[in-house]
Amino acid sequence: MPKELDFSVRQNCVCFNLRRVARVVTQFFDAEMRRKGIRSTQGTLLYALHSTGPATMADLSEILGMERTTLLRNLRPLQRDGLVAIDGGGHGCPVELSLTAKGRKQIEKLAPAWESAQSTAVQVLGEERWSAILADLEKVASAFKN
């Protein structure tokens, strides 16, 4: 008979709890943004490219804290839909990423949905508390970065 797992340890697990909350928040943002035809994870990539301007795959991967293979997998639908251009990458050349005009228009369409979700989330947490959480998350990211 298999031994029963003790979930009390997981209740205090940093990784488990951060991932659980991240999934819930992602689902909330998805519900807001889905009405604009895009998932929040895709919106994040569009906003990142909008704020950085054209970027290499390596740079965007670093900024987002994503593995390049995961980033590429998430970029493919955006490229297919004409929102992101992916150029280069042959024979050791860097892969260049940029927003297309259609991608910039998509960001304009997404902005009200994102702002609504963001406002609700910050309101639930409180502005001061959100600022403190954000600062703490940055500390954690810096401490565990390879």
DRENPAVO-872371 format. One record per residue (C-alpha): residue number from 1; x, y, z. Coordinates in Angstrom, 2 decimals. Last residue first. Example, Ala and Ser with C-alpha at 12.3 -4.5 7.8 and 13.67 -1.06 7.14 Angstrom:
2
+-----+---------+---------+---------+
: num :       x :       y :       z :
+-----+---------+---------+---------+
:   2 :   13.67 :   -1.06 :    7.14 :
:   1 :   12.30 :   -4.50 :    7.80 :
+-----+---------+---------+---------+
//
This chain:
146
+-----+---------+---------+---------+
: num :       x :       y :       z :
+-----+---------+---------+---------+
: 146 :   21.82 :   31.55 :  -11.99 :
: 145 :   19.15 :   33.81 :  -10.53 :
: 144 :   17.99 :   32.66 :   -7.10 :
: 143 :   18.86 :   35.76 :   -5.08 :
: 142 :   17.91 :   38.20 :   -7.82 :
: 141 :   14.47 :   36.64 :   -8.33 :
: 140 :   13.86 :   36.58 :   -4.57 :
: 139 :   14.82 :   40.24 :   -4.21 :
: 138 :   12.61 :   41.17 :   -7.18 :
: 137 :    9.71 :   39.29 :   -5.60 :
: 136 :   10.24 :   41.25 :   -2.37 :
: 135 :   10.08 :   44.59 :   -4.23 :
: 134 :    6.87 :   43.49 :   -5.97 :
: 133 :    5.38 :   42.34 :   -2.67 :
: 132 :    6.20 :   45.71 :   -1.06 :
: 131 :    4.65 :   47.66 :   -3.94 :
: 130 :    1.59 :   45.37 :   -3.84 :
: 129 :    1.22 :   46.00 :   -0.08 :
: 128 :    1.30 :   49.76 :   -0.57 :
: 127 :   -1.25 :   49.68 :   -3.40 :
: 126 :   -3.66 :   47.31 :   -1.66 :
: 125 :   -3.78 :   43.61 :   -2.43 :
: 124 :   -7.36 :   43.43 :   -3.71 :
: 123 :   -7.05 :   46.88 :   -5.31 :
: 122 :   -3.80 :   45.86 :   -6.99 :
: 121 :   -5.50 :   42.81 :   -8.52 :
: 120 :   -8.55 :   44.81 :   -9.63 :
: 119 :   -6.42 :   47.54 :  -11.20 :
: 118 :   -4.26 :   45.01 :  -13.02 :
: 117 :   -7.29 :   43.17 :  -14.41 :
: 116 :   -8.91 :   46.41 :  -15.60 :
: 115 :   -5.63 :   47.75 :  -17.00 :
: 114 :   -5.06 :   44.49 :  -18.88 :
: 113 :   -8.56 :   44.61 :  -20.40 :
: 112 :   -8.20 :   48.31 :  -21.31 :
: 111 :   -4.73 :   47.78 :  -22.85 :
: 110 :   -5.54 :   44.74 :  -24.95 :
: 109 :   -6.89 :   46.63 :  -27.99 :
: 108 :   -3.89 :   49.00 :  -27.98 :
: 107 :   -1.58 :   46.00 :  -27.61 :
: 106 :   -3.27 :   44.34 :  -30.59 :
: 105 :   -2.64 :   47.48 :  -32.66 :
: 104 :    1.08 :   47.24 :  -31.84 :
: 103 :    1.07 :   43.58 :  -32.89 :
: 102 :   -0.64 :   44.43 :  -36.19 :
: 101 :    2.09 :   47.01 :  -36.86 :
: 100 :    4.58 :   44.21 :  -36.21 :
:  99 :    6.38 :   43.76 :  -32.93 :
:  98 :   10.00 :   42.70 :  -33.08 :
:  97 :   12.19 :   39.70 :  -32.42 :
:  96 :   15.73 :   39.13 :  -33.71 :
:  95 :   17.30 :   35.67 :  -33.52 :
:  94 :   21.05 :   36.01 :  -33.08 :
:  93 :   23.35 :   34.67 :  -35.79 :
:  92 :   24.99 :   31.31 :  -35.04 :
:  91 :   24.54 :   29.88 :  -38.51 :
:  90 :   20.99 :   31.11 :  -39.09 :
:  89 :   19.06 :   32.87 :  -36.36 :
:  88 :   17.68 :   35.74 :  -38.34 :
:  87 :   14.17 :   37.14 :  -38.11 :
:  86 :   11.07 :   36.63 :  -35.96 :
:  85 :    8.27 :   39.14 :  -36.54 :
:  84 :    5.49 :   39.37 :  -33.95 :
:  83 :    1.77 :   40.07 :  -34.32 :
:  82 :    1.25 :   38.34 :  -37.68 :
:  81 :   -1.02 :   35.60 :  -36.34 :
:  80 :    1.59 :   32.92 :  -37.06 :
:  79 :    4.24 :   35.03 :  -35.31 :
:  78 :    2.07 :   35.37 :  -32.22 :
:  77 :    1.31 :   31.63 :  -32.38 :
:  76 :    5.09 :   30.90 :  -32.58 :
:  75 :    6.10 :   33.25 :  -29.75 :
:  74 :    5.01 :   30.94 :  -26.93 :
:  73 :    7.02 :   28.00 :  -28.31 :
:  72 :    9.99 :   30.33 :  -28.87 :
:  71 :    9.84 :   31.55 :  -25.28 :
:  70 :    9.64 :   28.00 :  -23.96 :
:  69 :   12.68 :   27.00 :  -26.06 :
:  68 :   14.53 :   30.12 :  -24.93 :
:  67 :   14.00 :   29.32 :  -21.26 :
:  66 :   12.13 :   32.12 :  -19.59 :
:  65 :   13.21 :   34.74 :  -17.02 :
:  64 :   11.28 :   37.42 :  -18.91 :
:  63 :   14.19 :   39.85 :  -19.31 :
:  62 :   16.68 :   37.02 :  -19.93 :
:  61 :   14.54 :   35.35 :  -22.60 :
:  60 :   13.95 :   38.74 :  -24.19 :
:  59 :   17.70 :   39.34 :  -24.39 :
:  58 :   18.50 :   35.87 :  -25.74 :
:  57 :   15.73 :   36.03 :  -28.36 :
:  56 :   17.16 :   39.31 :  -29.52 :
:  55 :   15.20 :   42.49 :  -29.07 :
:  54 :   13.24 :   44.99 :  -31.15 :
:  53 :   11.64 :   47.52 :  -28.83 :
:  52 :   12.07 :   46.86 :  -25.15 :
:  51 :    8.69 :   48.13 :  -23.94 :
:  50 :    6.65 :   46.85 :  -26.89 :
:  49 :    8.54 :   43.57 :  -26.90 :
:  48 :    7.69 :   43.05 :  -23.23 :
:  47 :    4.08 :   44.11 :  -23.81 :
:  46 :    3.70 :   41.58 :  -26.64 :
:  45 :    5.27 :   38.82 :  -24.55 :
:  44 :    3.02 :   39.59 :  -21.59 :
:  43 :   -0.01 :   39.63 :  -23.87 :
:  42 :    0.87 :   36.11 :  -24.99 :
:  41 :    0.91 :   34.94 :  -21.37 :
:  40 :   -2.33 :   36.84 :  -20.76 :
:  39 :   -4.08 :   34.93 :  -23.52 :
:  38 :   -5.36 :   36.66 :  -26.63 :
:  37 :   -8.62 :   37.21 :  -28.47 :
:  36 :   -9.67 :   40.52 :  -26.90 :
:  35 :  -12.34 :   38.80 :  -24.81 :
:  34 :   -9.59 :   36.43 :  -23.68 :
:  33 :   -7.91 :   39.37 :  -21.94 :
:  32 :  -10.14 :   39.55 :  -18.86 :
:  31 :  -10.48 :   35.78 :  -18.39 :
:  30 :   -6.78 :   35.34 :  -19.04 :
:  29 :   -5.94 :   37.90 :  -16.32 :
:  28 :   -7.94 :   35.85 :  -13.78 :
:  27 :   -6.47 :   32.56 :  -14.99 :
:  26 :   -2.96 :   34.03 :  -14.72 :
:  25 :   -3.71 :   35.20 :  -11.17 :
:  24 :   -4.85 :   31.68 :  -10.20 :
:  23 :   -1.83 :   30.06 :  -11.86 :
:  22 :    0.58 :   32.52 :  -10.22 :
:  21 :   -1.04 :   31.80 :   -6.83 :
:  20 :   -0.40 :   28.07 :   -7.23 :
:  19 :    3.13 :   28.65 :   -8.57 :
:  18 :    4.06 :   30.92 :   -5.65 :
:  17 :    2.53 :   28.46 :   -3.18 :
:  16 :    4.25 :   25.35 :   -4.50 :
:  15 :    7.62 :   27.07 :   -4.89 :
:  14 :    7.60 :   28.62 :   -1.40 :
:  13 :    6.54 :   25.38 :    0.29 :
:  12 :    4.67 :   26.16 :    3.53 :
:  11 :    1.47 :   24.34 :    2.61 :
:  10 :    3.65 :   21.72 :    0.92 :
:   9 :    4.87 :   20.47 :    4.29 :
:   8 :    1.26 :   19.96 :    5.42 :
:   7 :    0.66 :   17.89 :    2.28 :
:   6 :    1.91 :   14.66 :    3.88 :
:   5 :    1.66 :   12.04 :    1.19 :
:   4 :    0.11 :    8.72 :    2.12 :
:   3 :    2.46 :    5.74 :    1.77 :
:   2 :    1.48 :    3.39 :   -1.00 :
:   1 :    0.00 :    0.00 :    0.00 :
+-----+---------+---------+---------+
//
